């Protein structure tokens, strides 16, 4: 599961987005996804130690949006005859194997 670290030292000075949020400046954007939570926590601690005035935020994924097939037509035996793809928000729980996640 990929984790991202964001340098948010001057977050209140970032430009505002018309949708209500803020735009992350290019030099503050995450560039290296961390392989797992332990590696991400170690890296965020290393960055905070190396840059005493910095504020580093660790982001962990909580859900994914994915197009999944949903049955629309079944026969009398319950066999699926036709499906339609719909978008679902799938929560990420502690997966037993991180390789099960699609990123």
PyMOL commands that place a pseudoatom at each C-alpha (Angstrom):
pseudoatom trace, name=CA, resn=UNK, resi=1, chain=A, elem=C, hetatm=0, pos=[0.000, 0.000, 0.000]
pseudoatom trace, name=CA, resn=UNK, resi=2, chain=A, elem=C, hetatm=0, pos=[1.547, 3.297, -1.056]
pseudoatom trace, name=CA, resn=UNK, resi=3, chain=A, elem=C, hetatm=0, pos=[1.866, 6.145, 1.426]
pseudoatom trace, name=CA, resn=UNK, resi=4, chain=A, elem=C, hetatm=0, pos=[2.746, 9.734, 0.531]
pseudoatom trace, name=CA, resn=UNK, resi=5, chain=A, elem=C, hetatm=0, pos=[4.639, 12.368, 2.487]
pseudoatom trace, name=CA, resn=UNK, resi=6, chain=A, elem=C, hetatm=0, pos=[3.839, 16.026, 1.916]
pseudoatom trace, name=CA, resn=UNK, resi=7, chain=A, elem=C, hetatm=0, pos=[5.984, 18.989, 2.939]
pseudoatom trace, name=CA, resn=UNK, resi=8, chain=A, elem=C, hetatm=0, pos=[3.381, 21.332, 4.382]
pseudoatom trace, name=CA, resn=UNK, resi=9, chain=A, elem=C, hetatm=0, pos=[5.640, 23.932, 5.979]
pseudoatom trace, name=CA, resn=UNK, resi=10, chain=A, elem=C, hetatm=0, pos=[3.875, 26.956, 4.467]
pseudoatom trace, name=CA, resn=UNK, resi=11, chain=A, elem=C, hetatm=0, pos=[0.443, 25.468, 3.748]
pseudoatom trace, name=CA, resn=UNK, resi=12, chain=A, elem=C, hetatm=0, pos=[-1.390, 28.689, 4.638]
pseudoatom trace, name=CA, resn=UNK, resi=13, chain=A, elem=C, hetatm=0, pos=[0.452, 30.541, 1.874]
pseudoatom trace, name=CA, resn=UNK, resi=14, chain=A, elem=C, hetatm=0, pos=[-0.420, 28.086, -0.914]
pseudoatom trace, name=CA, resn=UNK, resi=15, chain=A, elem=C, hetatm=0, pos=[-2.645, 29.385, -3.724]
pseudoatom trace, name=CA, resn=UNK, resi=16, chain=A, elem=C, hetatm=0, pos=[-6.351, 28.733, -3.359]
pseudoatom trace, name=CA, resn=UNK, resi=17, chain=A, elem=C, hetatm=0, pos=[-8.226, 26.488, -5.772]
pseudoatom trace, name=CA, resn=UNK, resi=18, chain=A, elem=C, hetatm=0, pos=[-11.583, 27.599, -7.157]
pseudoatom trace, name=CA, resn=UNK, resi=19, chain=A, elem=C, hetatm=0, pos=[-13.124, 24.425, -5.707]
pseudoatom trace, name=CA, resn=UNK, resi=20, chain=A, elem=C, hetatm=0, pos=[-12.332, 25.552, -2.176]
pseudoatom trace, name=CA, resn=UNK, resi=21, chain=A, elem=C, hetatm=0, pos=[-9.092, 23.714, -1.454]
pseudoatom trace, name=CA, resn=UNK, resi=22, chain=A, elem=C, hetatm=0, pos=[-5.500, 24.664, -2.033]
pseudoatom trace, name=CA, resn=UNK, resi=23, chain=A, elem=C, hetatm=0, pos=[-3.097, 23.891, -4.874]
pseudoatom trace, name=CA, resn=UNK, resi=24, chain=A, elem=C, hetatm=0, pos=[0.078, 22.089, -3.803]
pseudoatom trace, name=CA, resn=UNK, resi=25, chain=A, elem=C, hetatm=0, pos=[3.072, 23.962, -5.248]
pseudoatom trace, name=CA, resn=UNK, resi=26, chain=A, elem=C, hetatm=0, pos=[5.252, 21.851, -7.529]
pseudoatom trace, name=CA, resn=UNK, resi=27, chain=A, elem=C, hetatm=0, pos=[8.251, 21.964, -5.194]
pseudoatom trace, name=CA, resn=UNK, resi=28, chain=A, elem=C, hetatm=0, pos=[6.088, 20.667, -2.289]
pseudoatom trace, name=CA, resn=UNK, resi=29, chain=A, elem=C, hetatm=0, pos=[4.414, 17.748, -4.107]
pseudoatom trace, name=CA, resn=UNK, resi=30, chain=A, elem=C, hetatm=0, pos=[5.197, 14.167, -3.073]
pseudoatom trace, name=CA, resn=UNK, resi=31, chain=A, elem=C, hetatm=0, pos=[7.597, 12.496, -5.492]
pseudoatom trace, name=CA, resn=UNK, resi=32, chain=A, elem=C, hetatm=0, pos=[8.304, 9.079, -3.942]
pseudoatom trace, name=CA, resn=UNK, resi=33, chain=A, elem=C, hetatm=0, pos=[5.466, 6.798, -2.809]
pseudoatom trace, name=CA, resn=UNK, resi=34, chain=A, elem=C, hetatm=0, pos=[6.553, 4.867, 0.265]
pseudoatom trace, name=CA, resn=UNK, resi=35, chain=A, elem=C, hetatm=0, pos=[6.224, 1.090, 0.019]
pseudoatom trace, name=CA, resn=UNK, resi=36, chain=A, elem=C, hetatm=0, pos=[4.523, 0.543, 3.375]
pseudoatom trace, name=CA, resn=UNK, resi=37, chain=A, elem=C, hetatm=0, pos=[3.519, 2.341, 6.546]
pseudoatom trace, name=CA, resn=UNK, resi=38, chain=A, elem=C, hetatm=0, pos=[6.666, 1.481, 8.511]
pseudoatom trace, name=CA, resn=UNK, resi=39, chain=A, elem=C, hetatm=0, pos=[8.925, 2.837, 5.765]
pseudoatom trace, name=CA, resn=UNK, resi=40, chain=A, elem=C, hetatm=0, pos=[6.756, 5.945, 5.464]
pseudoatom trace, name=CA, resn=UNK, resi=41, chain=A, elem=C, hetatm=0, pos=[6.843, 6.610, 9.203]
pseudoatom trace, name=CA, resn=UNK, resi=42, chain=A, elem=C, hetatm=0, pos=[10.628, 6.199, 9.257]
pseudoatom trace, name=CA, resn=UNK, resi=43, chain=A, elem=C, hetatm=0, pos=[11.006, 8.578, 6.309]
pseudoatom trace, name=CA, resn=UNK, resi=44, chain=A, elem=C, hetatm=0, pos=[8.713, 11.252, 7.771]
pseudoatom trace, name=CA, resn=UNK, resi=45, chain=A, elem=C, hetatm=0, pos=[10.716, 11.121, 11.015]
pseudoatom trace, name=CA, resn=UNK, resi=46, chain=A, elem=C, hetatm=0, pos=[13.986, 11.385, 9.072]
pseudoatom trace, name=CA, resn=UNK, resi=47, chain=A, elem=C, hetatm=0, pos=[12.699, 14.408, 7.148]
pseudoatom trace, name=CA, resn=UNK, resi=48, chain=A, elem=C, hetatm=0, pos=[11.498, 16.132, 10.321]
pseudoatom trace, name=CA, resn=UNK, resi=49, chain=A, elem=C, hetatm=0, pos=[14.910, 15.585, 11.939]
pseudoatom trace, name=CA, resn=UNK, resi=50, chain=A, elem=C, hetatm=0, pos=[16.757, 16.857, 8.857]
pseudoatom trace, name=CA, resn=UNK, resi=51, chain=A, elem=C, hetatm=0, pos=[14.558, 19.965, 8.500]
pseudoatom trace, name=CA, resn=UNK, resi=52, chain=A, elem=C, hetatm=0, pos=[13.779, 21.293, 12.015]
pseudoatom trace, name=CA, resn=UNK, resi=53, chain=A, elem=C, hetatm=0, pos=[11.424, 24.047, 10.762]
pseudoatom trace, name=CA, resn=UNK, resi=54, chain=A, elem=C, hetatm=0, pos=[9.548, 21.743, 8.405]
pseudoatom trace, name=CA, resn=UNK, resi=55, chain=A, elem=C, hetatm=0, pos=[6.124, 20.207, 8.806]
pseudoatom trace, name=CA, resn=UNK, resi=56, chain=A, elem=C, hetatm=0, pos=[5.774, 16.835, 7.129]
pseudoatom trace, name=CA, resn=UNK, resi=57, chain=A, elem=C, hetatm=0, pos=[2.417, 15.114, 6.769]
pseudoatom trace, name=CA, resn=UNK, resi=58, chain=A, elem=C, hetatm=0, pos=[1.997, 11.396, 6.153]
pseudoatom trace, name=CA, resn=UNK, resi=59, chain=A, elem=C, hetatm=0, pos=[-0.967, 10.410, 3.976]
pseudoatom trace, name=CA, resn=UNK, resi=60, chain=A, elem=C, hetatm=0, pos=[-2.265, 6.849, 3.987]
pseudoatom trace, name=CA, resn=UNK, resi=61, chain=A, elem=C, hetatm=0, pos=[-4.924, 5.547, 1.579]
pseudoatom trace, name=CA, resn=UNK, resi=62, chain=A, elem=C, hetatm=0, pos=[-8.316, 4.822, 3.131]
pseudoatom trace, name=CA, resn=UNK, resi=63, chain=A, elem=C, hetatm=0, pos=[-10.408, 3.905, 0.068]
pseudoatom trace, name=CA, resn=UNK, resi=64, chain=A, elem=C, hetatm=0, pos=[-10.206, 3.323, -3.665]
pseudoatom trace, name=CA, resn=UNK, resi=65, chain=A, elem=C, hetatm=0, pos=[-12.766, 4.067, -6.353]
pseudoatom trace, name=CA, resn=UNK, resi=66, chain=A, elem=C, hetatm=0, pos=[-13.068, 1.203, -8.785]
pseudoatom trace, name=CA, resn=UNK, resi=67, chain=A, elem=C, hetatm=0, pos=[-15.348, 0.168, -11.617]
pseudoatom trace, name=CA, resn=UNK, resi=68, chain=A, elem=C, hetatm=0, pos=[-16.847, -3.225, -10.761]
pseudoatom trace, name=CA, resn=UNK, resi=69, chain=A, elem=C, hetatm=0, pos=[-19.347, -5.455, -12.577]
pseudoatom trace, name=CA, resn=UNK, resi=70, chain=A, elem=C, hetatm=0, pos=[-22.857, -5.607, -11.123]
pseudoatom trace, name=CA, resn=UNK, resi=71, chain=A, elem=C, hetatm=0, pos=[-25.408, -8.189, -12.202]
pseudoatom trace, name=CA, resn=UNK, resi=72, chain=A, elem=C, hetatm=0, pos=[-28.380, -6.716, -14.049]
pseudoatom trace, name=CA, resn=UNK, resi=73, chain=A, elem=C, hetatm=0, pos=[-30.005, -9.847, -15.492]
pseudoatom trace, name=CA, resn=UNK, resi=74, chain=A, elem=C, hetatm=0, pos=[-30.188, -13.356, -13.986]
pseudoatom trace, name=CA, resn=UNK, resi=75, chain=A, elem=C, hetatm=0, pos=[-31.984, -16.478, -15.177]
pseudoatom trace, name=CA, resn=UNK, resi=76, chain=A, elem=C, hetatm=0, pos=[-34.261, -18.589, -12.986]
pseudoatom trace, name=CA, resn=UNK, resi=77, chain=A, elem=C, hetatm=0, pos=[-31.278, -20.653, -11.820]
pseudoatom trace, name=CA, resn=UNK, resi=78, chain=A, elem=C, hetatm=0, pos=[-29.605, -17.487, -10.486]
pseudoatom trace, name=CA, resn=UNK, resi=79, chain=A, elem=C, hetatm=0, pos=[-26.899, -17.443, -13.117]
pseudoatom trace, name=CA, resn=UNK, resi=80, chain=A, elem=C, hetatm=0, pos=[-25.790, -13.995, -14.180]
pseudoatom trace, name=CA, resn=UNK, resi=81, chain=A, elem=C, hetatm=0, pos=[-26.738, -13.346, -17.791]
pseudoatom trace, name=CA, resn=UNK, resi=82, chain=A, elem=C, hetatm=0, pos=[-25.740, -9.693, -18.117]
pseudoatom trace, name=CA, resn=UNK, resi=83, chain=A, elem=C, hetatm=0, pos=[-23.703, -7.227, -16.091]
pseudoatom trace, name=CA, resn=UNK, resi=84, chain=A, elem=C, hetatm=0, pos=[-23.194, -3.488, -16.015]
pseudoatom trace, name=CA, resn=UNK, resi=85, chain=A, elem=C, hetatm=0, pos=[-20.068, -1.752, -14.718]
pseudoatom trace, name=CA, resn=UNK, resi=86, chain=A, elem=C, hetatm=0, pos=[-20.660, 0.688, -11.859]
pseudoatom trace, name=CA, resn=UNK, resi=87, chain=A, elem=C, hetatm=0, pos=[-18.240, 2.738, -9.806]
pseudoatom trace, name=CA, resn=UNK, resi=88, chain=A, elem=C, hetatm=0, pos=[-17.949, 1.818, -6.133]
pseudoatom trace, name=CA, resn=UNK, resi=89, chain=A, elem=C, hetatm=0, pos=[-15.963, 3.298, -3.291]
pseudoatom trace, name=CA, resn=UNK, resi=90, chain=A, elem=C, hetatm=0, pos=[-14.137, 0.422, -1.654]
pseudoatom trace, name=CA, resn=UNK, resi=91, chain=A, elem=C, hetatm=0, pos=[-12.693, 0.961, 1.821]
pseudoatom trace, name=CA, resn=UNK, resi=92, chain=A, elem=C, hetatm=0, pos=[-9.169, -0.241, 2.421]
pseudoatom trace, name=CA, resn=UNK, resi=93, chain=A, elem=C, hetatm=0, pos=[-8.935, -2.288, 5.571]
pseudoatom trace, name=CA, resn=UNK, resi=94, chain=A, elem=C, hetatm=0, pos=[-5.781, -3.946, 6.820]
pseudoatom trace, name=CA, resn=UNK, resi=95, chain=A, elem=C, hetatm=0, pos=[-5.215, -6.272, 3.903]
pseudoatom trace, name=CA, resn=UNK, resi=96, chain=A, elem=C, hetatm=0, pos=[-3.539, -9.527, 4.960]
pseudoatom trace, name=CA, resn=UNK, resi=97, chain=A, elem=C, hetatm=0, pos=[-1.221, -9.131, 1.979]
pseudoatom trace, name=CA, resn=UNK, resi=98, chain=A, elem=C, hetatm=0, pos=[-0.343, -5.682, 0.696]
pseudoatom trace, name=CA, resn=UNK, resi=99, chain=A, elem=C, hetatm=0, pos=[0.058, -7.222, -2.765]
pseudoatom trace, name=CA, resn=UNK, resi=100, chain=A, elem=C, hetatm=0, pos=[-3.730, -7.610, -2.875]
pseudoatom trace, name=CA, resn=UNK, resi=101, chain=A, elem=C, hetatm=0, pos=[-4.100, -3.855, -3.414]
pseudoatom trace, name=CA, resn=UNK, resi=102, chain=A, elem=C, hetatm=0, pos=[-4.012, -2.601, -7.017]
pseudoatom trace, name=CA, resn=UNK, resi=103, chain=A, elem=C, hetatm=0, pos=[-1.315, 0.058, -6.470]
for i in range(1, 103): cmd.bond("trace and resi %d" % i, "trace and resi %d" % (i + 1))
show_as sticks, trace
zoom trace
